[in-house]
Amino acid sequence: MGRAREASARQQAAFRSHAARANETSARERGSRTQRSAAKESNVFIESFFDLANVVADRRDSTGFGRLSQRIGEDVYVQVNEWRLYARDMKFADGLAKVFAVKLAANGNKYSDQVMNEVLEAVRVPLGGGKSESALSDLCPSASVNALRNILKDYVDGRL
């Protein structure tokens, strides 16, 4: 479980540095206090997901959670032209596994396309060194989303 905590800490640090850069850019471009405060509120929301994910991950069977993270890392990818970038290479596998574990637990350990789509829409992937970002759902082809769907169904059914 130590690896999961370390991965979570890396995800949190990456998120905070990305959020800080986004806030600085937003402040320079727009100069609006309202937009800066809205960005800070969304940061708190996402950070609370990481905190809750840590709590749930500590309660989950570490083998099952580790297997979820491993399967997401191996089978979920984004595709840019003909290039595939897997979640493990993007360092997203542990964070995604934690968020999905929390969301599925909150849904009564039942799979739902709505839960999966909410997470895929909420996760933002920085592009061009942070110059822009896109929702994970926009970058994953149908085959990758279907693989994730099957992984999550296996996870809630206890087959991982």
MODELLER restraints for C-alpha pairs under 7 A, 6 or more apart:
rsr = mdl.restraints
at = mdl.atoms
rsr.add(forms.Gaussian(group=physical.xy_distance, feature=features.Distance(at['CA:1:A'], at['CA:62:A']), mean=6.05, stdev=0.5))
rsr.add(forms.Gaussian(group=physical.xy_distance, feature=features.Distance(at['CA:4:A'], at['CA:94:A']), mean=6.55, stdev=0.5))
rsr.add(forms.Gaussian(group=physical.xy_distance, feature=features.Distance(at['CA:7:A'], at['CA:94:A']), mean=6.17, stdev=0.5))
rsr.add(forms.Gaussian(group=physical.xy_distance, feature=features.Distance(at['CA:8:A'], at['CA:94:A']), mean=6.90, stdev=0.5))
rsr.add(forms.Gaussian(group=physical.xy_distance, feature=features.Distance(at['CA:8:A'], at['CA:95:A']), mean=6.11, stdev=0.5))
rsr.add(forms.Gaussian(group=physical.xy_distance, feature=features.Distance(at['CA:11:A'], at['CA:95:A']), mean=6.44, stdev=0.5))
rsr.add(forms.Gaussian(group=physical.xy_distance, feature=features.Distance(at['CA:23:A'], at['CA:36:A']), mean=6.34, stdev=0.5))
rsr.add(forms.Gaussian(group=physical.xy_distance, feature=features.Distance(at['CA:23:A'], at['CA:39:A']), mean=6.95, stdev=0.5))
rsr.add(forms.Gaussian(group=physical.xy_distance, feature=features.Distance(at['CA:27:A'], at['CA:36:A']), mean=6.61, stdev=0.5))
rsr.add(forms.Gaussian(group=physical.xy_distance, feature=features.Distance(at['CA:49:A'], at['CA:99:A']), mean=6.63, stdev=0.5))
rsr.add(forms.Gaussian(group=physical.xy_distance, feature=features.Distance(at['CA:53:A'], at['CA:98:A']), mean=5.00, stdev=0.5))
rsr.add(forms.Gaussian(group=physical.xy_distance, feature=features.Distance(at['CA:53:A'], at['CA:99:A']), mean=5.82, stdev=0.5))
rsr.add(forms.Gaussian(group=physical.xy_distance, feature=features.Distance(at['CA:53:A'], at['CA:102:A']), mean=5.60, stdev=0.5))
rsr.add(forms.Gaussian(group=physical.xy_distance, feature=features.Distance(at['CA:56:A'], at['CA:102:A']), mean=6.27, stdev=0.5))
rsr.add(forms.Gaussian(group=physical.xy_distance, feature=features.Distance(at['CA:57:A'], at['CA:98:A']), mean=6.50, stdev=0.5))
rsr.add(forms.Gaussian(group=physical.xy_distance, feature=features.Distance(at['CA:64:A'], at['CA:160:A']), mean=5.88, stdev=0.5))
rsr.add(forms.Gaussian(group=physical.xy_distance, feature=features.Distance(at['CA:67:A'], at['CA:160:A']), mean=6.23, stdev=0.5))
rsr.add(forms.Gaussian(group=physical.xy_distance, feature=features.Distance(at['CA:68:A'], at['CA:97:A']), mean=6.12, stdev=0.5))
rsr.add(forms.Gaussian(group=physical.xy_distance, feature=features.Distance(at['CA:68:A'], at['CA:155:A']), mean=6.76, stdev=0.5))
rsr.add(forms.Gaussian(group=physical.xy_distance, feature=features.Distance(at['CA:68:A'], at['CA:160:A']), mean=6.79, stdev=0.5))
rsr.add(forms.Gaussian(group=physical.xy_distance, feature=features.Distance(at['CA:69:A'], at['CA:93:A']), mean=5.29, stdev=0.5))
rsr.add(forms.Gaussian(group=physical.xy_distance, feature=features.Distance(at['CA:69:A'], at['CA:94:A']), mean=5.19, stdev=0.5))
rsr.add(forms.Gaussian(group=physical.xy_distance, feature=features.Distance(at['CA:69:A'], at['CA:97:A']), mean=5.05, stdev=0.5))
rsr.add(forms.Gaussian(group=physical.xy_distance, feature=features.Distance(at['CA:71:A'], at['CA:151:A']), mean=6.98, stdev=0.5))
rsr.add(forms.Gaussian(group=physical.xy_distance, feature=features.Distance(at['CA:72:A'], at['CA:87:A']), mean=6.69, stdev=0.5))
rsr.add(forms.Gaussian(group=physical.xy_distance, feature=features.Distance(at['CA:72:A'], at['CA:93:A']), mean=5.68, stdev=0.5))
rsr.add(forms.Gaussian(group=physical.xy_distance, feature=features.Distance(at['CA:72:A'], at['CA:148:A']), mean=6.74, stdev=0.5))
rsr.add(forms.Gaussian(group=physical.xy_distance, feature=features.Distance(at['CA:73:A'], at['CA:86:A']), mean=6.19, stdev=0.5))
rsr.add(forms.Gaussian(group=physical.xy_distance, feature=features.Distance(at['CA:73:A'], at['CA:87:A']), mean=4.61, stdev=0.5))
rsr.add(forms.Gaussian(group=physical.xy_distance, feature=features.Distance(at['CA:73:A'], at['CA:88:A']), mean=4.08, stdev=0.5))
rsr.add(forms.Gaussian(group=physical.xy_distance, feature=features.Distance(at['CA:73:A'], at['CA:93:A']), mean=4.81, stdev=0.5))
rsr.add(forms.Gaussian(group=physical.xy_distance, feature=features.Distance(at['CA:74:A'], at['CA:86:A']), mean=6.61, stdev=0.5))
rsr.add(forms.Gaussian(group=physical.xy_distance, feature=features.Distance(at['CA:74:A'], at['CA:88:A']), mean=6.64, stdev=0.5))
rsr.add(forms.Gaussian(group=physical.xy_distance, feature=features.Distance(at['CA:75:A'], at['CA:144:A']), mean=6.85, stdev=0.5))
rsr.add(forms.Gaussian(group=physical.xy_distance, feature=features.Distance(at['CA:75:A'], at['CA:147:A']), mean=6.37, stdev=0.5))
rsr.add(forms.Gaussian(group=physical.xy_distance, feature=features.Distance(at['CA:76:A'], at['CA:86:A']), mean=5.84, stdev=0.5))
rsr.add(forms.Gaussian(group=physical.xy_distance, feature=features.Distance(at['CA:76:A'], at['CA:87:A']), mean=5.78, stdev=0.5))
rsr.add(forms.Gaussian(group=physical.xy_distance, feature=features.Distance(at['CA:76:A'], at['CA:144:A']), mean=5.11, stdev=0.5))
rsr.add(forms.Gaussian(group=physical.xy_distance, feature=features.Distance(at['CA:76:A'], at['CA:147:A']), mean=6.63, stdev=0.5))
rsr.add(forms.Gaussian(group=physical.xy_distance, feature=features.Distance(at['CA:76:A'], at['CA:148:A']), mean=6.15, stdev=0.5))
rsr.add(forms.Gaussian(group=physical.xy_distance, feature=features.Distance(at['CA:77:A'], at['CA:84:A']), mean=6.11, stdev=0.5))
rsr.add(forms.Gaussian(group=physical.xy_distance, feature=features.Distance(at['CA:77:A'], at['CA:85:A']), mean=5.31, stdev=0.5))
rsr.add(forms.Gaussian(group=physical.xy_distance, feature=features.Distance(at['CA:77:A'], at['CA:86:A']), mean=4.03, stdev=0.5))
rsr.add(forms.Gaussian(group=physical.xy_distance, feature=features.Distance(at['CA:77:A'], at['CA:87:A']), mean=5.51, stdev=0.5))
rsr.add(forms.Gaussian(group=physical.xy_distance, feature=features.Distance(at['CA:77:A'], at['CA:140:A']), mean=6.16, stdev=0.5))
rsr.add(forms.Gaussian(group=physical.xy_distance, feature=features.Distance(at['CA:77:A'], at['CA:144:A']), mean=5.89, stdev=0.5))
rsr.add(forms.Gaussian(group=physical.xy_distance, feature=features.Distance(at['CA:78:A'], at['CA:84:A']), mean=5.73, stdev=0.5))
rsr.add(forms.Gaussian(group=physical.xy_distance, feature=features.Distance(at['CA:78:A'], at['CA:85:A']), mean=5.31, stdev=0.5))
rsr.add(forms.Gaussian(group=physical.xy_distance, feature=features.Distance(at['CA:78:A'], at['CA:86:A']), mean=6.42, stdev=0.5))
rsr.add(forms.Gaussian(group=physical.xy_distance, feature=features.Distance(at['CA:78:A'], at['CA:139:A']), mean=5.06, stdev=0.5))
rsr.add(forms.Gaussian(group=physical.xy_distance, feature=features.Distance(at['CA:78:A'], at['CA:140:A']), mean=4.43, stdev=0.5))
rsr.add(forms.Gaussian(group=physical.xy_distance, feature=features.Distance(at['CA:78:A'], at['CA:141:A']), mean=6.78, stdev=0.5))
rsr.add(forms.Gaussian(group=physical.xy_distance, feature=features.Distance(at['CA:79:A'], at['CA:85:A']), mean=6.35, stdev=0.5))
rsr.add(forms.Gaussian(group=physical.xy_distance, feature=features.Distance(at['CA:79:A'], at['CA:139:A']), mean=6.07, stdev=0.5))
rsr.add(forms.Gaussian(group=physical.xy_distance, feature=features.Distance(at['CA:79:A'], at['CA:140:A']), mean=6.13, stdev=0.5))
rsr.add(forms.Gaussian(group=physical.xy_distance, feature=features.Distance(at['CA:79:A'], at['CA:141:A']), mean=6.58, stdev=0.5))
rsr.add(forms.Gaussian(group=physical.xy_distance, feature=features.Distance(at['CA:87:A'], at['CA:93:A']), mean=5.16, stdev=0.5))
rsr.add(forms.Gaussian(group=physical.xy_distance, feature=features.Distance(at['CA:103:A'], at['CA:115:A']), mean=6.76, stdev=0.5))
rsr.add(forms.Gaussian(group=physical.xy_distance, feature=features.Distance(at['CA:104:A'], at['CA:110:A']), mean=6.14, stdev=0.5))
rsr.add(forms.Gaussian(group=physical.xy_distance, feature=features.Distance(at['CA:104:A'], at['CA:111:A']), mean=6.53, stdev=0.5))
rsr.add(forms.Gaussian(group=physical.xy_distance, feature=features.Distance(at['CA:109:A'], at['CA:156:A']), mean=5.66, stdev=0.5))
rsr.add(forms.Gaussian(group=physical.xy_distance, feature=features.Distance(at['CA:110:A'], at['CA:156:A']), mean=6.18, stdev=0.5))
rsr.add(forms.Gaussian(group=physical.xy_distance, feature=features.Distance(at['CA:111:A'], at['CA:152:A']), mean=6.77, stdev=0.5))
rsr.add(forms.Gaussian(group=physical.xy_distance, feature=features.Distance(at['CA:111:A'], at['CA:153:A']), mean=5.88, stdev=0.5))
rsr.add(forms.Gaussian(group=physical.xy_distance, feature=features.Distance(at['CA:111:A'], at['CA:156:A']), mean=6.62, stdev=0.5))
rsr.add(forms.Gaussian(group=physical.xy_distance, feature=features.Distance(at['CA:120:A'], at['CA:135:A']), mean=6.73, stdev=0.5))
rsr.add(forms.Gaussian(group=physical.xy_distance, feature=features.Distance(at['CA:120:A'], at['CA:136:A']), mean=5.20, stdev=0.5))
rsr.add(forms.Gaussian(group=physical.xy_distance, feature=features.Distance(at['CA:120:A'], at['CA:137:A']), mean=4.83, stdev=0.5))
rsr.add(forms.Gaussian(group=physical.xy_distance, feature=features.Distance(at['CA:121:A'], at['CA:135:A']), mean=5.28, stdev=0.5))
rsr.add(forms.Gaussian(group=physical.xy_distance, feature=features.Distance(at['CA:121:A'], at['CA:136:A']), mean=6.19, stdev=0.5))
rsr.add(forms.Gaussian(group=physical.xy_distance, feature=features.Distance(at['CA:121:A'], at['CA:137:A']), mean=5.54, stdev=0.5))
rsr.add(forms.Gaussian(group=physical.xy_distance, feature=features.Distance(at['CA:122:A'], at['CA:135:A']), mean=6.65, stdev=0.5))
rsr.add(forms.Gaussian(group=physical.xy_distance, feature=features.Distance(at['CA:123:A'], at['CA:135:A']), mean=5.81, stdev=0.5))
rsr.add(forms.Gaussian(group=physical.xy_distance, feature=features.Distance(at['CA:123:A'], at['CA:136:A']), mean=5.68, stdev=0.5))
rsr.add(forms.Gaussian(group=physical.xy_distance, feature=features.Distance(at['CA:124:A'], at['CA:133:A']), mean=6.04, stdev=0.5))
rsr.add(forms.Gaussian(group=physical.xy_distance, feature=features.Distance(at['CA:124:A'], at['CA:134:A']), mean=5.41, stdev=0.5))
rsr.add(forms.Gaussian(group=physical.xy_distance, feature=features.Distance(at['CA:124:A'], at['CA:135:A']), mean=4.56, stdev=0.5))
rsr.add(forms.Gaussian(group=physical.xy_distance, feature=features.Distance(at['CA:124:A'], at['CA:136:A']), mean=5.86, stdev=0.5))
rsr.add(forms.Gaussian(group=physical.xy_distance, feature=features.Distance(at['CA:125:A'], at['CA:133:A']), mean=5.27, stdev=0.5))
rsr.add(forms.Gaussian(group=physical.xy_distance, feature=features.Distance(at['CA:125:A'], at['CA:134:A']), mean=5.29, stdev=0.5))
rsr.add(forms.Gaussian(group=physical.xy_distance, feature=features.Distance(at['CA:125:A'], at['CA:135:A']), mean=6.07, stdev=0.5))
rsr.add(forms.Gaussian(group=physical.xy_distance, feature=features.Distance(at['CA:125:A'], at['CA:136:A']), mean=6.05, stdev=0.5))
rsr.add(forms.Gaussian(group=physical.xy_distance, feature=features.Distance(at['CA:126:A'], at['CA:132:A']), mean=5.97, stdev=0.5))
rsr.add(forms.Gaussian(group=physical.xy_distance, feature=features.Distance(at['CA:126:A'], at['CA:133:A']), mean=4.24, stdev=0.5))
rsr.add(forms.Gaussian(group=physical.xy_distance, feature=features.Distance(at['CA:126:A'], at['CA:134:A']), mean=6.66, stdev=0.5))
rsr.add(forms.Gaussian(group=physical.xy_distance, feature=features.Distance(at['CA:127:A'], at['CA:133:A']), mean=5.23, stdev=0.5))
rsr.add(forms.Gaussian(group=physical.xy_distance, feature=features.Distance(at['CA:154:A'], at['CA:160:A']), mean=5.91, stdev=0.5))
